[in-house]
């Protein structure tokens, strides 16, 4: 296994803090925007609703796309999806829009309507290169905020503004300021799974794929990492830098257990297990490989295991299986309820009515942009 259990038993964070350590500061969920009704203003800029019937024309126009997903989408389901796929791809051209999709999006979105796909780091980098007038973010709210921060002059849409994140809602900018007061002079790293006001208060952002590199780039013997306590513990096991962490966790990854993974090995000792560093230490200790979503996908492409368990949000296994149908995926299926708010009908609605638009206060955006760009520009 890539990381021995004993490694984690000996690894300790320099500190672990949460809202209760600052007098029970009340938290507001920055991602709890209410999806409003279609307004008169929405209708004024709306395009006509396309036909959503399954016709021979739709079948011909989408046949090449179904070839990409036939290993994971049954033929009986495609006639319901294909009219949306065709309509969305046509509306993208009409709106001069580009769709960015995270690896956790469902196969029909990831493979059939998206222009750019990847993990948080890739989407952040690619957002800076987009030439289109409109960005439709198929992911969660903090990802759409990041795209807006990096593209202040572009229109950024998210198909459902209620698509939040347990990590992003676990910490506020005020919490970061209080951490700085408690640990003066200690640099602060924020996982990209945070709101714009948190990014505005930190020195640099990171993703799961570059967290160790980011921490070590600061040249400090102690670093504060927010908000994922498990990613922080993983980084602490990989560096000599002392890590002070926040008590946040991903509601998808924290549900996995080491016992669960051991049961897969008992059933088939040849199975390969790869895990995301947002998982608890006992899960990572059972894994053969640990890495970001992009690194996990690359590992499967390179190693071609006969059977593999991807310990992360289970739509990603569907997307990789669509590409590599010869590999058998054992799916310990933990779905992200927030990612699953993004659907084909909502993407179509977003393009027709140009909603839901994501905005960031310009003063916050300017400060947040520095921490995100510092991560993007970090030399490998």
Secondary structure as UniProt FT lines:
FT   HELIX           5..10
FT   STRAND          15..17
FT   HELIX           19..22
FT   TURN            30..31
FT   HELIX           40..44
FT   HELIX           56..69
FT   TURN            70..72
FT   HELIX           75..95
FT   STRAND          97..102
FT   TURN            103..104
FT   HELIX           107..112
FT   STRAND          116..118
FT   HELIX           120..127
FT   TURN            128..129
FT   STRAND          134..138
FT   HELIX           141..150
FT   TURN            152..153
FT   STRAND          155..158
FT   TURN            161..162
FT   TURN            166..167
FT   HELIX           168..170
FT   HELIX           173..182
FT   TURN            183..185
FT   STRAND          187..191
FT   HELIX           196..199
FT   TURN            200..201
FT   STRAND          204..206
FT   TURN            208..210
FT   HELIX           211..217
FT   STRAND          222..226
FT   HELIX           229..236
FT   TURN            237..238
FT   STRAND          242..246
FT   TURN            251..252
FT   HELIX           253..255
FT   HELIX           258..267
FT   TURN            269..270
FT   STRAND          272..275
FT   TURN            277..278
FT   HELIX           281..286
FT   STRAND          289..290
FT   HELIX           293..303
FT   STRAND          307..311
FT   HELIX           315..323
FT   TURN            325..326
FT   STRAND          328..330
FT   TURN            337..338
FT   HELIX           339..341
FT   HELIX           344..353
FT   HELIX           362..376
//
